[in-house]
Amino acid sequence: MSLEKKLARALQTNNHSKIEKVFEEIYYEYGKLVGFVISKYVHNKADVEELVNDVFLAFSKVMFNTEISNIKRYLAVSAKNATVNFLRRKKIECEEFSYVENYDGYGDGLGYYDIAREMQKCLSIDELNTVFLHIVYGYSFTEIAKSISRPPSSVSSQYHRAIKKLKSKVNKNEI
């Protein structure tokens, strides 16, 4: 019997131990899938584990009120949505960069976060992410491309266009 049918039957009986048992089956069946989907975008193990728990917690609340015809698909989509929300919330492209007084000896007190904010004025979020992932984190274009499901040539082109935009703005003293 499919997990969808087991869940529907357990919910019909309103027997909490049966519902809990089916929920555990679902967790063991799809927990790794949810973790995999999240880990494509989030590389901190603790954050991945927290997001997996958040996805299943949300699922445990929704399953009582919504008929879910494909649990696997529902959880995979939920994992991706939770990850996107997490990345937006944390502003992952800047999270590891904090304000550093007199960064690199410059007297203006600009840190990575401030530089990113200035760069964001002329770059799209995708361009900014590509620049940071490549320059700051040291990811290759191939690694970045895999994480966002795009060809490496597209990532490389995006990076070079972003660098040209930045150079132009710097030369015009707009940054």
NUROSE-90063 format. One record per residue (C-alpha): residue number from 1; z, x, y. Coordinates in steps of 0.001 Angstrom, whole numbers, plus 524288, in hexadecimal, padded with zeros to 5 digits. Layout:
<pt NUM <Z X Y>>
...
***
This chain:
<pt 1 <80000 80000 80000>>
<pt 2 <7FC9D 8050D 80D7E>>
<pt 3 <80725 808A5 81728>>
<pt 4 <80226 7FE25 8205A>>
<pt 5 <80477 7F3B5 815FC>>
<pt 6 <811AD 7F966 81242>>
<pt 7 <815CD 7F946 82083>>
<pt 8 <81113 7EB45 82279>>
<pt 9 <81881 7E6A6 8165A>>
<pt 10 <824E1 7EDD9 81A3C>>
<pt 11 <82430 7E80E 827DD>>
<pt 12 <82239 7DA61 8223F>>
<pt 13 <82E80 7DB97 81A0C>>
<pt 14 <83613 7E06E 825E4>>
<pt 15 <83DA3 7E938 81C7B>>
<pt 16 <841BC 7F50B 8247D>>
<pt 17 <84328 7FE1D 818D6>>
<pt 18 <83550 7FAD7 81429>>
<pt 19 <82FF6 7FCAC 821DF>>
<pt 20 <83701 809AD 82301>>
<pt 21 <831C8 80E0C 815CA>>
<pt 22 <823BC 80AD1 81994>>
<pt 23 <825A0 8116B 826B8>>
<pt 24 <82A35 81DC5 81FB9>>
<pt 25 <81E18 81D30 8170A>>
<pt 26 <81595 81C19 82317>>
<pt 27 <81CB3 82780 82962>>
<pt 28 <81AF3 83039 81D67>>
<pt 29 <80CD0 82C14 81BC6>>
<pt 30 <8088E 82E1D 829DF>>
<pt 31 <812C0 836FB 8302E>>
<pt 32 <80AA6 84339 82DFE>>
<pt 33 <7FE79 83CA6 8335A>>
<pt 34 <805B2 838AC 83FB4>>
<pt 35 <80B18 8467A 84102>>
<pt 36 <7FD8D 84C2F 83F38>>
<pt 37 <7F77F 84387 849A7>>
<pt 38 <80234 84732 8533D>>
<pt 39 <801FF 855BA 85002>>
<pt 40 <7F39E 85676 853AB>>
<pt 41 <7F804 8553E 861D1>>
<pt 42 <80677 858DA 861EF>>
<pt 43 <80A12 86627 85C93>>
<pt 44 <818D9 865F3 85DE8>>
<pt 45 <81EB1 86229 850B7>>
<pt 46 <82A6F 85B35 856A3>>
<pt 47 <82198 85317 85F7A>>
<pt 48 <818E0 84F98 853DC>>
<pt 49 <8249C 84B2E 84BE6>>
<pt 50 <829C1 84334 85752>>
<pt 51 <81C98 83CA6 85949>>
<pt 52 <81B53 83991 84ABF>>
<pt 53 <8289D 83304 84B5C>>
<pt 54 <824B0 82BB3 857BC>>
<pt 55 <8183E 826A0 85138>>
<pt 56 <81FA3 8219C 84562>>
<pt 57 <82A79 81BE7 84DBB>>
<pt 58 <82063 81471 855A2>>
<pt 59 <819C3 81035 848F9>>
<pt 60 <826BC 80B4C 8438B>>
<pt 61 <82828 80270 84F57>>
<pt 62 <81A12 7FDA7 84F88>>
<pt 63 <818F4 7FAC0 84105>>
<pt 64 <821C6 7EEDA 84264>>
<pt 65 <8194A 7E84C 84CB0>>
<pt 66 <80B8F 7ECEE 849AE>>
<pt 67 <8034D 7EBBF 83D81>>
<pt 68 <7FDB7 7F93B 83B1E>>
<pt 69 <7F192 7F8F2 832AD>>
<pt 70 <7F01D 807C5 83172>>
<pt 71 <7FCDB 80F4B 8328E>>
<pt 72 <7F65D 81CA1 8316A>>
<pt 73 <7ED32 819F1 83CB7>>
<pt 74 <7F7F6 813B8 844C6>>
<pt 75 <800DA 81F88 84323>>
<pt 76 <7F5F5 82954 845E1>>
<pt 77 <7F240 82250 85278>>
<pt 78 <8009C 820FE 8561B>>
<pt 79 <8027D 82F8F 853DA>>
<pt 80 <7F72D 832F7 85CB5>>
<pt 81 <7FBD9 82989 86742>>
<pt 82 <809C6 82EB4 86672>>
<pt 83 <8048C 83C82 867B3>>
<pt 84 <7FC58 8392A 8738F>>
<pt 85 <80803 8329E 879F2>>
<pt 86 <81089 83E56 876A3>>
<pt 87 <806C4 847D5 87C85>>
<pt 88 <8058A 83FA9 888CA>>
<pt 89 <81444 83E7D 889EC>>
<pt 90 <816A1 84CE9 88829>>
<pt 91 <80A87 8511A 88F92>>
<pt 92 <80898 85AF0 884DA>>
<pt 93 <7FEC3 862C0 88C88>>
<pt 94 <809C6 8672F 8958D>>
<pt 95 <81635 86546 88DB7>>
<pt 96 <818D4 8737D 88AA3>>
<pt 97 <8169F 877E4 89875>>
<pt 98 <82190 876D7 8A215>>
<pt 99 <822D8 87AB3 8B023>>
<pt 100 <824D3 88967 8B13D>>
<pt 101 <82919 88EFA 8BE4E>>
<pt 102 <81FD1 899A7 8C30C>>
<pt 103 <8173A 898A6 8B700>>
<pt 104 <8107A 8A5AF 8B42D>>
<pt 105 <8152B 8AB4A 8C0F4>>
<pt 106 <80E14 8A187 8C96B>>
<pt 107 <81678 89D24 8D4BA>>
<pt 108 <811CE 88F04 8D461>>
<pt 109 <81AE6 88B67 8C932>>
<pt 110 <81043 884B0 8C132>>
<pt 111 <8134A 8831D 8B2CD>>
<pt 112 <80ABD 87E3F 8A7B7>>
<pt 113 <80E5A 87027 8AA6D>>
<pt 114 <80AA1 87150 8B8C0>>
<pt 115 <7FE01 87841 8B558>>
<pt 116 <7FAC0 86DAB 8AB71>>
<pt 117 <7FD4C 86339 8B5A3>>
<pt 118 <7F407 86A03 8BF19>>
<pt 119 <7E9CF 86BBE 8B481>>
<pt 120 <7EADC 85D61 8B0FB>>
<pt 121 <7E5ED 859F3 8BE81>>
<pt 122 <7D86C 85F00 8BB13>>
<pt 123 <7D811 85E64 8AC20>>
<pt 124 <7D862 85306 8A2C1>>
<pt 125 <7E3DC 85296 89965>>
<pt 126 <7DAD3 856C8 88E45>>
<pt 127 <7D60E 86282 89603>>
<pt 128 <7E3F0 86621 899C5>>
<pt 129 <7E873 86533 88BAE>>
<pt 130 <7DD30 86DA4 8870D>>
<pt 131 <7DFF0 87810 89145>>
<pt 132 <7EE7E 87866 88E22>>
<pt 133 <7EC88 87843 87F76>>
<pt 134 <7E2C3 88362 8804E>>
<pt 135 <7E8D5 88C0D 88ABC>>
<pt 136 <7F767 8899C 8898C>>
<pt 137 <7F8F7 88640 87B32>>
<pt 138 <7EDF5 88F00 8767A>>
<pt 139 <7E700 884B7 86E4F>>
<pt 140 <7D8E2 8878B 86AE3>>
<pt 141 <7CE6A 87DA4 86E63>>
<pt 142 <7CD28 87A8E 85FDF>>
<pt 143 <7DBB4 8778E 85EB4>>
<pt 144 <7DB68 86EF1 86AC4>>
<pt 145 <7CF32 86818 865CF>>
<pt 146 <7D59E 864F1 858BF>>
<pt 147 <7E188 85F26 85F61>>
<pt 148 <7D967 855E7 867BE>>
<pt 149 <7CE56 8535E 85E09>>
<pt 150 <7C380 85928 8664B>>
<pt 151 <7B9B9 8641A 863D9>>
<pt 152 <7BE01 871C4 86837>>
<pt 153 <7B1E9 872CD 870D5>>
<pt 154 <7B65A 866C3 8788A>>
<pt 155 <7C3E9 86C82 87A64>>
<pt 156 <7BE23 8797E 87EB6>>
<pt 157 <7B52A 872BC 88877>>
<pt 158 <7C064 86A87 88DA0>>
<pt 159 <7C8BE 876C1 88F4E>>
<pt 160 <7BE29 87E3A 8969E>>
<pt 161 <7BB51 8729A 89F8B>>
<pt 162 <7C9D8 87176 8A281>>
<pt 163 <7CAD3 87FEE 8A5B9>>
<pt 164 <7BF1D 87EB8 8AEE8>>
<pt 165 <7C58A 87325 8B5BE>>
<pt 166 <7D22D 87ABE 8B748>>
<pt 167 <7CB42 886D3 8BC8E>>
<pt 168 <7C3E7 87E7D 8C649>>
<pt 169 <7D06C 87801 8CB20>>
<pt 170 <7D794 88501 8CBFD>>
<pt 171 <7CC4A 88B34 8D384>>
<pt 172 <7CC9D 87FDC 8DD16>>
<pt 173 <7DB7D 8814F 8DE3D>>
<pt 174 <7DD5C 87379 8D94D>>
<pt 175 <7E723 877F0 8CF0B>>
***
